[in-house]
Amino acid sequence: MKTYVIIPTYNEAENIEPLLREIQQLNLPDLTAVVVDDNSPDGTGEIADRLTKEFPGLKVIHRYKDRGRGSAGIEGFKFALKEGADYIVEMDADFSHQPKYIPNLLKHIINYDIVLGSRFVAGGQDINRGWTRKIVTVFAQIYIQQMLGIKVKDITSGYRCFRRKVLEEINLDQLISTGPSIVTELLYKSTLKGFKIYETPIVFEDRRQGETKLNLAILLKTLYMVYKFKMIYPHTNNIGVGIDKK
């Protein structure tokens, strides 16, 4: 089974090399890492290019227009599907999503359609972040759950694994998010399709190096997009969710 790990990046020069080395050290068969770089001025894309000589399975996509977290993820998904991926993992490049959890995501995707790395199930944690960020996270979780009726504990988790059929049936060309709200839009459309979702615990840590991309304007736009999803897509209160309690 082919696994592709999609890593959207913007100004992650301090993180991208150690992250890719940790992924390589997992020694997982048929795993390809794909860096989708939005023309980072700090040279993130160039660092990834250099590492392709050391890691033959590494792929790098350079984007020069229509940039954004959402569209970068979509481009990575399309690339993976075109390359014949069976499973597609999406993760951030700042080490808030640690590579060591990839094997666990793949273990559970055998029985589910989507596996989320979750902070809010038994065994999961959200650490090394200030109280303001934690309060914002909790508020966003409650708001999205109430607006969309998605019965998932970590609804904003961007660390997840998809079976290829999920991304094929969702129709990536019809997604409207260009920014971080892509995480919620994909999950919401997946629930409307009736796909089975599983949450497995992760320890989410604040980024090791560099600066967060999240600011008030991005947060408000993300919350507005959730309202927009409710208006555009039909509502659901039913979702099949399994909780990994180990």
C-alpha positions as a Markdown table, in Angstrom:
| # | Residue | x | y | z |
|---|---|---|---|---|
| 1 | Met | 0.0 | 0.0 | 0.0 |
| 2 | Lys | 1.4 | 3.4 | -1.0 |
| 3 | Thr | 1.4 | 6.1 | 1.6 |
| 4 | Tyr | 1.9 | 9.8 | 0.8 |
| 5 | Val | 2.6 | 12.3 | 3.6 |
| 6 | Ile | 1.6 | 15.8 | 2.5 |
| 7 | Ile | 3.4 | 18.7 | 4.3 |
| 8 | Pro | 2.3 | 22.2 | 3.3 |
| 9 | Thr | 5.0 | 24.7 | 4.1 |
| 10 | Tyr | 5.6 | 28.5 | 4.4 |
| 11 | Asn | 8.8 | 29.8 | 6.1 |
| 12 | Glu | 9.7 | 26.5 | 7.8 |
| 13 | Ala | 13.4 | 26.6 | 7.1 |
| 14 | Glu | 14.3 | 25.8 | 10.7 |
| 15 | Asn | 12.0 | 22.8 | 10.9 |
| 16 | Ile | 11.8 | 21.1 | 7.5 |
| 17 | Glu | 15.1 | 19.2 | 7.4 |
| 18 | Pro | 14.8 | 17.7 | 10.9 |
| 19 | Leu | 11.2 | 16.9 | 10.2 |
| 20 | Leu | 12.0 | 15.0 | 7.0 |
| 21 | Arg | 14.8 | 13.2 | 8.7 |
| 22 | Glu | 12.5 | 11.9 | 11.4 |
| 23 | Ile | 10.0 | 10.8 | 8.8 |
| 24 | Gln | 12.8 | 8.9 | 6.9 |
| 25 | Gln | 13.9 | 7.3 | 10.2 |
| 26 | Leu | 10.5 | 5.7 | 10.6 |
| 27 | Asn | 11.6 | 3.3 | 7.8 |
| 28 | Leu | 8.0 | 2.7 | 6.7 |
| 29 | Pro | 7.7 | 0.8 | 3.4 |
| 30 | Asp | 6.1 | 2.6 | 0.4 |
| 31 | Leu | 6.0 | 6.0 | 2.1 |
| 32 | Thr | 6.6 | 9.2 | 0.1 |
| 33 | Ala | 6.9 | 12.6 | 1.8 |
| 34 | Val | 5.6 | 15.5 | -0.3 |
| 35 | Val | 6.6 | 19.1 | 0.6 |
| 36 | Val | 4.2 | 21.6 | -0.9 |
| 37 | Asp | 6.0 | 24.9 | -0.5 |
| 38 | Asp | 4.3 | 28.3 | -1.1 |
| 39 | Asn | 7.5 | 30.0 | -2.4 |
| 40 | Ser | 8.9 | 30.6 | 1.2 |
| 41 | Pro | 11.2 | 33.5 | 1.2 |
| 42 | Asp | 13.3 | 31.8 | 3.9 |
| 43 | Gly | 14.4 | 29.1 | 1.5 |
| 44 | Thr | 12.3 | 26.2 | 2.8 |
| 45 | Gly | 11.7 | 24.9 | -0.7 |
| 46 | Glu | 15.4 | 25.0 | -1.5 |
| 47 | Ile | 16.2 | 23.0 | 1.6 |
| 48 | Ala | 13.7 | 20.4 | 0.6 |
| 49 | Asp | 15.1 | 20.3 | -2.9 |
| 50 | Arg | 18.6 | 19.6 | -1.5 |
| 51 | Leu | 17.2 | 16.7 | 0.5 |
| 52 | Thr | 15.8 | 15.0 | -2.5 |
| 53 | Lys | 19.3 | 14.0 | -3.4 |
| 54 | Glu | 19.6 | 12.2 | -0.1 |
| 55 | Phe | 16.1 | 10.9 | 0.1 |
| 56 | Pro | 15.1 | 9.6 | -3.4 |
| 57 | Gly | 11.4 | 9.2 | -2.4 |
| 58 | Leu | 11.0 | 12.8 | -1.3 |
| 59 | Lys | 8.9 | 15.0 | -3.6 |
| 60 | Val | 8.8 | 18.8 | -3.6 |
| 61 | Ile | 6.1 | 21.0 | -5.2 |
| 62 | His | 6.8 | 24.7 | -5.6 |
| 63 | Arg | 3.8 | 27.0 | -5.7 |
| 64 | Tyr | 4.2 | 30.6 | -7.0 |
| 65 | Lys | 0.6 | 31.8 | -7.2 |
| 66 | Asp | -2.8 | 31.1 | -5.5 |
| 67 | Arg | -0.9 | 30.5 | -2.3 |
| 68 | Gly | -2.5 | 29.5 | 1.0 |
| 69 | Arg | -2.7 | 26.6 | 3.5 |
| 70 | Gly | -5.9 | 25.3 | 2.0 |
| 71 | Ser | -5.0 | 25.4 | -1.7 |
| 72 | Ala | -1.5 | 23.9 | -0.9 |
| 73 | Gly | -3.2 | 21.0 | 0.9 |
| 74 | Ile | -5.5 | 20.4 | -2.1 |
| 75 | Glu | -2.6 | 20.5 | -4.5 |
| 76 | Gly | -0.7 | 17.9 | -2.4 |
| 77 | Phe | -3.8 | 15.7 | -2.3 |
| 78 | Lys | -4.2 | 15.8 | -6.0 |
| 79 | Phe | -0.6 | 15.0 | -6.6 |
| 80 | Ala | -0.8 | 12.0 | -4.2 |
| 81 | Leu | -4.0 | 10.7 | -6.0 |
| 82 | Lys | -2.3 | 11.0 | -9.4 |
| 83 | Glu | 0.7 | 9.1 | -8.1 |
| 84 | Gly | -1.5 | 6.2 | -7.0 |
| 85 | Ala | -1.5 | 6.8 | -3.2 |
| 86 | Asp | -3.7 | 4.4 | -1.2 |
| 87 | Tyr | -3.4 | 6.4 | 2.0 |
| 88 | Ile | -2.7 | 10.1 | 2.4 |
| 89 | Val | -1.4 | 11.7 | 5.6 |
| 90 | Glu | -1.5 | 15.4 | 6.1 |
| 91 | Met | 0.6 | 17.1 | 8.7 |
| 92 | Asp | 2.1 | 20.5 | 9.7 |
| 93 | Ala | 5.8 | 21.1 | 9.3 |
| 94 | Asp | 6.5 | 22.8 | 12.7 |
| 95 | Phe | 6.7 | 19.6 | 14.9 |
| 96 | Ser | 3.3 | 20.3 | 16.5 |
| 97 | His | 2.5 | 17.1 | 14.6 |
| 98 | Gln | 5.3 | 14.7 | 15.5 |
| 99 | Pro | 6.2 | 12.1 | 12.9 |
| 100 | Lys | 6.3 | 9.3 | 15.4 |
| 101 | Tyr | 2.5 | 9.1 | 15.3 |
| 102 | Ile | 2.3 | 8.2 | 11.6 |
| 103 | Pro | 2.6 | 4.4 | 12.2 |
| 104 | Asn | -0.4 | 4.6 | 14.5 |
| 105 | Leu | -2.5 | 6.6 | 12.0 |
| 106 | Leu | -1.7 | 3.9 | 9.4 |
| 107 | Lys | -2.5 | 1.1 | 11.9 |
| 108 | His | -6.1 | 2.4 | 12.3 |
| 109 | Ile | -6.8 | 3.5 | 8.7 |
| 110 | Ile | -7.1 | -0.2 | 7.9 |
| 111 | Asn | -10.5 | -0.3 | 9.6 |
| 112 | Tyr | -11.6 | 3.3 | 9.1 |
| 113 | Asp | -11.9 | 5.9 | 6.3 |
| 114 | Ile | -10.3 | 8.8 | 8.2 |
| 115 | Val | -8.0 | 8.7 | 11.2 |
| 116 | Leu | -7.5 | 11.9 | 13.2 |
| 117 | Gly | -4.6 | 12.6 | 15.5 |
| 118 | Ser | -6.5 | 13.9 | 18.5 |
| 119 | Arg | -5.5 | 16.0 | 21.5 |
| 120 | Phe | -8.8 | 15.4 | 23.3 |
| 121 | Val | -9.3 | 11.7 | 23.6 |
| 122 | Ala | -7.8 | 9.6 | 26.4 |
| 123 | Gly | -4.0 | 9.7 | 26.1 |
| 124 | Gly | -4.0 | 12.9 | 24.0 |
| 125 | Gln | -2.5 | 16.2 | 25.2 |
| 126 | Asp | -2.1 | 19.8 | 24.2 |
| 127 | Ile | 1.1 | 21.1 | 25.8 |
| 128 | Asn | 3.6 | 24.0 | 25.7 |
| 129 | Arg | 1.0 | 26.5 | 24.6 |
| 130 | Gly | -0.2 | 29.6 | 26.5 |
| 131 | Trp | -3.6 | 29.8 | 28.1 |
| 132 | Thr | -4.8 | 32.2 | 25.5 |
| 133 | Arg | -4.2 | 29.8 | 22.7 |
| 134 | Lys | -5.8 | 27.0 | 24.6 |
| 135 | Ile | -8.9 | 29.0 | 25.3 |
| 136 | Val | -9.2 | 30.0 | 21.7 |
| 137 | Thr | -8.8 | 26.3 | 20.7 |
| 138 | Val | -11.6 | 25.2 | 23.1 |
| 139 | Phe | -13.9 | 28.0 | 21.9 |
| 140 | Ala | -13.3 | 27.1 | 18.2 |
| 141 | Gln | -14.0 | 23.5 | 18.9 |
| 142 | Ile | -17.3 | 24.2 | 20.6 |
| 143 | Tyr | -18.4 | 26.7 | 18.0 |
| 144 | Ile | -17.7 | 24.4 | 15.1 |
| 145 | Gln | -19.3 | 21.4 | 16.8 |
| 146 | Gln | -22.4 | 23.4 | 17.5 |
| 147 | Met | -22.6 | 24.9 | 14.0 |
| 148 | Leu | -21.9 | 21.8 | 12.0 |
| 149 | Gly | -23.0 | 19.0 | 14.3 |
| 150 | Ile | -19.8 | 17.0 | 13.8 |
| 151 | Lys | -19.4 | 14.6 | 16.7 |
| 152 | Val | -15.6 | 14.6 | 16.8 |
| 153 | Lys | -13.6 | 15.6 | 19.9 |
| 154 | Asp | -10.7 | 17.3 | 18.1 |
| 155 | Ile | -12.5 | 18.8 | 15.2 |
| 156 | Thr | -9.7 | 21.2 | 14.2 |
| 157 | Ser | -7.0 | 18.6 | 14.1 |
| 158 | Gly | -4.9 | 19.0 | 11.0 |
| 159 | Tyr | -3.0 | 15.8 | 11.6 |
| 160 | Arg | -5.0 | 13.0 | 9.8 |
| 161 | Cys | -4.9 | 10.1 | 7.4 |
| 162 | Phe | -7.4 | 9.6 | 4.6 |
| 163 | Arg | -8.1 | 6.6 | 2.4 |
| 164 | Arg | -7.9 | 7.6 | -1.2 |
| 165 | Lys | -11.6 | 7.0 | -1.8 |
| 166 | Val | -12.5 | 9.8 | 0.7 |
| 167 | Leu | -10.5 | 12.4 | -1.3 |
| 168 | Glu | -11.9 | 11.0 | -4.6 |
| 169 | Glu | -15.5 | 11.2 | -3.5 |
| 170 | Ile | -15.3 | 14.6 | -1.9 |
| 171 | Asn | -14.4 | 16.3 | -5.2 |
| 172 | Leu | -11.3 | 18.4 | -4.3 |
| 173 | Asp | -12.1 | 20.9 | -7.1 |
| 174 | Gln | -15.3 | 22.0 | -5.4 |
| 175 | Leu | -13.7 | 22.9 | -2.0 |
| 176 | Ile | -13.9 | 26.6 | -1.3 |
| 177 | Ser | -11.3 | 27.0 | 1.5 |
| 178 | Thr | -7.9 | 28.6 | 0.7 |
| 179 | Gly | -6.7 | 28.9 | 4.3 |
| 180 | Pro | -6.8 | 26.8 | 7.5 |
| 181 | Ser | -10.5 | 26.3 | 7.3 |
| 182 | Ile | -9.7 | 23.5 | 4.8 |
| 183 | Val | -9.3 | 21.2 | 7.8 |
| 184 | Thr | -12.9 | 21.7 | 8.9 |
| 185 | Glu | -14.3 | 21.7 | 5.3 |
| 186 | Leu | -12.8 | 18.4 | 4.5 |
| 187 | Leu | -14.0 | 16.8 | 7.7 |
| 188 | Tyr | -17.5 | 18.2 | 7.3 |
| 189 | Lys | -17.9 | 17.0 | 3.7 |
| 190 | Ser | -16.5 | 13.6 | 4.8 |
| 191 | Thr | -19.3 | 13.3 | 7.5 |
| 192 | Leu | -21.9 | 14.2 | 4.9 |
| 193 | Lys | -20.7 | 11.3 | 2.8 |
| 194 | Gly | -21.0 | 9.0 | 5.7 |
| 195 | Phe | -17.3 | 8.1 | 6.0 |
| 196 | Lys | -16.1 | 6.4 | 9.3 |
| 197 | Ile | -13.8 | 8.5 | 11.4 |
| 198 | Tyr | -11.5 | 7.4 | 14.2 |
| 199 | Glu | -9.6 | 9.5 | 16.7 |
| 200 | Thr | -6.3 | 8.3 | 18.1 |
| 201 | Pro | -4.3 | 10.2 | 20.8 |
| 202 | Ile | -1.4 | 12.5 | 20.0 |
| 203 | Val | 0.6 | 14.9 | 22.1 |
| 204 | Phe | 0.2 | 18.3 | 20.3 |
| 205 | Glu | 3.2 | 20.6 | 21.1 |
| 206 | Asp | 3.7 | 24.2 | 20.2 |
| 207 | Arg | 6.0 | 24.8 | 17.3 |
| 208 | Arg | 9.7 | 24.2 | 18.0 |
| 209 | Gln | 11.1 | 26.9 | 15.8 |
| 210 | Gly | 9.8 | 29.9 | 13.8 |
| 211 | Glu | 6.6 | 31.9 | 14.2 |
| 212 | Thr | 3.0 | 30.8 | 14.2 |
| 213 | Lys | 0.9 | 31.7 | 11.1 |
| 214 | Leu | -2.2 | 32.1 | 13.2 |
| 215 | Asn | -3.4 | 35.7 | 13.9 |
| 216 | Leu | -6.8 | 37.3 | 14.7 |
| 217 | Ala | -7.7 | 38.0 | 11.1 |
| 218 | Ile | -7.1 | 34.3 | 10.1 |
| 219 | Leu | -9.0 | 33.1 | 13.1 |
| 220 | Leu | -12.0 | 35.3 | 12.4 |
| 221 | Lys | -12.0 | 34.3 | 8.7 |
| 222 | Thr | -11.9 | 30.6 | 9.7 |
| 223 | Leu | -14.9 | 31.0 | 12.0 |
| 224 | Tyr | -16.8 | 32.8 | 9.2 |
| 225 | Met | -16.0 | 30.0 | 6.8 |
| 226 | Val | -17.6 | 27.5 | 9.2 |
| 227 | Tyr | -20.8 | 29.6 | 9.0 |
| 228 | Lys | -20.4 | 29.6 | 5.2 |
| 229 | Phe | -20.1 | 25.8 | 5.2 |
| 230 | Lys | -23.4 | 25.5 | 7.1 |
| 231 | Met | -25.1 | 27.7 | 4.5 |
| 232 | Ile | -23.6 | 25.9 | 1.5 |
| 233 | Tyr | -23.6 | 22.3 | 2.5 |
| 234 | Pro | -26.6 | 20.3 | 4.0 |
| 235 | His | -26.5 | 19.7 | 7.8 |
| 236 | Thr | -25.8 | 16.4 | 9.5 |
| 237 | Asn | -26.1 | 15.1 | 13.1 |
| 238 | Asn | -24.9 | 11.6 | 12.3 |
| 239 | Ile | -21.3 | 10.5 | 12.2 |
| 240 | Gly | -19.6 | 7.2 | 12.8 |
| 241 | Val | -16.7 | 7.8 | 15.1 |
| 242 | Gly | -14.4 | 5.4 | 16.9 |
| 243 | Ile | -12.3 | 6.5 | 19.9 |
| 244 | Asp | -8.9 | 4.9 | 20.4 |
| 245 | Lys | -8.7 | 4.6 | 24.2 |
| 246 | Lys | -5.3 | 3.1 | 24.4 |
